[in-house]
Amino acid sequence: MSGKLNISSVVPIKPDAAAKYIPPLTDYRSASTPWVEAEFRCLDLPADRVMVGYWTGEPGTVQLDPWVYTEICSIVSGRVAIDDLQGGRLEFGPGEGFVIPKGFVGEWVTLEPSSKIFLAVY
């Protein structure tokens, strides 16, 4: 991988972070009338290994150089931050999700006792 990834490579998982996609009804066996939905796809990766888990952490910092997998996080409680080496920072709290790409170099900062559901794509 050329160059180190910075904070702009961390993708918040929310409707305004991705293009709206409406799955065709032909993807389903049946659907109620009316059926209304929209997807906001933030990540599409091939994967040989996927791990899903629940994490808890106390305030502190860990530096990863580089992040060894793409991690999809949904914060359940508490508050965390992701810092890059250039001084960029994103903070996330309950109900917020984000993607940290494999190869990202920076720090995970647990700002207060926190928990998350995560999916790691190797």
Secondary structure, 3 states (H helix, E strand, C coil): CCCCECHHHCEEECHHHCCEECCCHHHCCCCCCCCCCCEECCCCCCCCCEEEEEEEECCEEEEECCCCCEEEEEEEEEEEEEEECCCCEEEECCCCEEEECCCECEEEEEEEEEEEEEEEEC
